[in-house]
Amino acid sequence: MSAQSTPSELRKRSPSSSPSGRSQKDRSLDSTRQLKPSYRPNNALRMTAIRVVVAGLLGFFGLRAAQKWGRSEVPDAYALCSPEGKIFTVDEANPEVECMVIHGSHFSDVGSLADIRLRWTAIPVRFIQSGAVVVPGISDSHVHILEYGATIQLPLEGPKSVKETVQVVRNYILSDPDVRHNKSTFVEGWGWDHTQWLLEQWPTSEDLENDPVVRGRPIVLQSKDGHAIWVSKKILDDIEFIPEEIEGGTIFRDSNGNPTGVFMDSAQSLVNAPEPTHDQMEKRFGLAVRDAHKVGLTALHDAGFNPRSLAFFKKQAEEDKLPIRVYGMTYFNESAEYWGNSVEKVIGAGNNRLSARSVKIFADGALRSGGAALYEPYSDNPETRGFLRIDPELLNKVIPRFLRDGWQVNVHAIGDRANGVVLDAFEAALKDANVSALRPRLEHAQILAKKDMARFGDLGIIASIQPTHAISDMWFGEDRLVSFTSAYVRTDIIDHGGRIALGSDFPVEDMNPLAGFYAAITRLSPDGKSPHGPGGWFPEQRMTRQEALKGMTLDPAYASFSDDQLGTITPGKRADYVVLSKDIMTIPAGKLLETKVLATVIDGRPVYGKI
């Protein structure tokens, strides 16, 4: 059997009983549906028959069947089968199958091993290892791609004090001769988290000046949640003008009114960090993609393109250099001119690898840094209810304009007050609108008033949620809010007919989508703990495994207008899929994080591992 099959060899053999005039795709779907009742996972006779057939096929194909294909070795058409029938398609019409056929960059057929061998007479067959499973390509619905690449250079998550964090910066400087010997070199880091320090306090520029190696350098360090930056005295001195106040942000000051070196939310714009070069962005992108492929990600929704990063990704698409699918949200600057009627949308560029047809608007800040806009004052800081980063009047003005100009509108909202304001704006803008053509999204939707939970389903608004935020924030969240019963809800949204797209917000949280899957179904920390015990934090909000898998595959595809191409293993769709070492739909939850990615496949070709 040749590795590459000719067109005549690839033709499907149609059953003689098939009605004339129907498409091959229709016939294959009909046949698998008819066979489905006799192919149930717990049927012992079926399992015995499969093992016999598989053993025979392996013997027939010999060494060839035992080998694995890398990217350059994959033939134009092939079948991939599971000995246990564990290919999870996320297609309601055909949820579990034994085999799938890939022809070129698309799925061409699914069904039983016997039917695939009958319908496809001249293609090689591969089998995943026993115990492994196949799922559709996994999407992360909320990420920061280039920022992730930048964090790899100087990650700051882990230290337990200001002093330890400064020590990490010192070690980085000393480890890089180019930085060590040039005090004008800009130093960036990401991930410090004052809520995890033994003494919870905000850092200052003086903390950086206290170290002789760090002193006098231009340093900008981003907080874990991305909503605050900590800068050195050199950066402070270089800011030409610091206003007393800034709308939608906070400038931290000492008792004498002097800036301390921390800027929150909109105030971050006062700091002029040098723009990364194209080479730097390419390096950061490469690091992010490398790690994304390792954990099974095939598509990323970037939650904050600026003009420079958008231009970078467009160039990558034009040069056919996108090794992963990217769906971009272009940042809306509330103090700049409206651009929805002048900027060209990007849809399916670079062989369907890049789209940028949505706008990202910030309604408030983050709970961790105290910027989430709440109805009630913070329990641990009664002087504030957080703040809105955009005036509701402007929000009500720009949302309908963007929708009319054909843009998907995605709004960051964490606090219950911010979510309520945004939902009000969406409700007004969506009257008499075709919501399925617009697909508005609420990014995070962390804290909701009870009256707002049903509005997602009623209005057709997608909740873009990050499950690992719940298990990170559960250790401090209840101390911060008056009422937590309506925070980090999941099933309440689903029960009201809402659609949830899951993500990580990396580098804020772990990139691994299985960490999000685990958090969604357990609401426990990785070591099995929660403030409410081993049953999970508000366990009634746990998602089912089926809901979580759909939230990582089909729902993100819908949220990015690509559900006709991605999200399920269905004939006619793009052949994006992931081979996992364990059956994540049945193994004990405590074993989920031990699961390995054996192969990540985009357009039918492995980008990580082998098939």
Steps between C-alpha positions, in 0.01 A plus 500: 500500500652832401529788744328730250180377336383600154160667453352182356618298797344750741146468370245381753328172430129573534273224635285363217188565705567872526233712330616665180555873483614543864843635588773275629509707819128441557536127443791470742317691770185292449690174526678597821175617656333170413787306655524710814262296724711184459828673581476602863817538709387249767402224258738210578437319173578816306826550687608141433420536132694825477808348660491205260464728198768739621741217569437365154553836337819560694625161389402573140670836486795376707767746604343777295194513727714516813701797378398860567478782251659836557382808312700435182409131490121526506333389175233706331228266626494269802273350762562532872321253727457434871510137621238588763287726282615809690492773239286771661360707215291756698247448222160433660398285204799268541678565833739201510652314206771245439662654195533823308632563151715802418546601138723800447415760762145381577309219666338288229324225692434353845362165606579147607824331402314252280312773314807714448689203353201431277458857378869591469688226319849635449603722789733416790351448845657607828392413854548713808641315799268313733356731766556813292219713356449751221318831546444789256762773483501695826454878503589748771239777488697768685878534483782750461740340255793739472478589869539130581815486292635802687432344841718199423800733522424632849214316678418643843234262628610298803696734733334555838612855570603826337862425589492157337345648188774762474752217541353328194546822301859526629577142396360562151720807455809314616424202274497705179833672418334740256262621770756490781751722320249748357295679765285667234359165380127482560399218739150346482341235719155359570319320777559665839202447729479699822206284619736201517771673698526414870458869576235622257620843398541700181860529377676832433775631279716534811488122544685474170745776590602317820690240296832629359481281187143602419535867597489765227363277225183546290276222630130429438345199674145392415275353769359148470153624398643747248321794663790665684864578427783559744775724364844614607601854597667542160165439329324739739754773430457455124123563510461862390171566676308302761148637557338505841238253381421302186157377400468123516827450684696555820839658566629368830643775725673524836387712795662805342314452171801375304455211252631177651563316174176301457249590227168319469277447196473814284784664689738248344481707180716766670799267481679510166651159446701451181313321222634148433676453168370259235777254592405519868134438418593208278704348781219550752245354260719197438537432873124528554416272208756241606340471844145518363556206267648296785177531700267427210390848395413548135330844517555809715270800551734791571325747728678820411655578163647846475591648160854366521410143597217493245747601228738228619238226478377621161855480369539148642180398320610660173828309516320174592686488834210437739544153657185542711157660448472850644177690558575859595311763699618850416530724805266799525656811652215695656696825476574461127285541193245235398651274234232238427407658166857546376696187599478199271401169657719194454308177438664166426837634386803275463304187405240555769761560770428867588184700564470841666137603483427588863559793732611472863356758741591527870212569740694467827816364659571179693396364839854409602620860470174652631390654171192286428189720507261374770153598622614470863826629652790260532486318834874542554498861377156659565614834358473373143264312270765476230450705185379493143770552240251638249209737546166316457385775264797434270443125528140544388623710209781283364350151539216557252739679261741207495213254455357702212843505336513121517739452791463243773505687833686337790494683832721430801281503813585345836302678773122462529445872439714489185321189372162661564595818315631302202197271485276809505697645209481175305127467562437848361728444201367156408132587467374355170857386415609164363704392801639186332657727238654725766592256783587757771721380784553585864862428587536354853144560634635411843261662745134528407184626664247217512266691270770509233570126472206428271581792272782314323257247358220752452721743307721245324819631661797265527667469841875472443617350828830380645444212748845530658417854611250351743748269668763776513265763641314273743771546763450876530171571323258435783689739725470769236128483418189551712322215320665229298205276417471639148871511417684279253175332399499245220198273507263786584587654162469167317171415672357827371595414142828689488804388305841484669837516322787396725851641513795561729600868465860385474751620612273598791421130556638163392491455122413129524132460396476186713565719804189694401308177434595374846408830666165513318386157611647499855536861618801377696865600504737255329571338838128437556426784742257791526381741770182288518678166524566212258152524348604815317443873527126554449477150349156565352682705234709207378465433129450150364784353297286521188432871565868567564615320185243688292618822666855428377407401145165577339400805707829687434454418132153656515641798693750560218257447209677178401257231615436410136871410473618407851389369837382146417630194321250513218546425130562822312665685788869578539700206634613654831518244780697399809607155620506474881665223701202446733123496467420837653127423483516207744822494704489623863527878516819473704669331204406763241811713544718193436362481145756563227454633149622235257429702186361839404374506141398799287364456147571128521873541574671465841646821634603320819565130558421224251194305390 
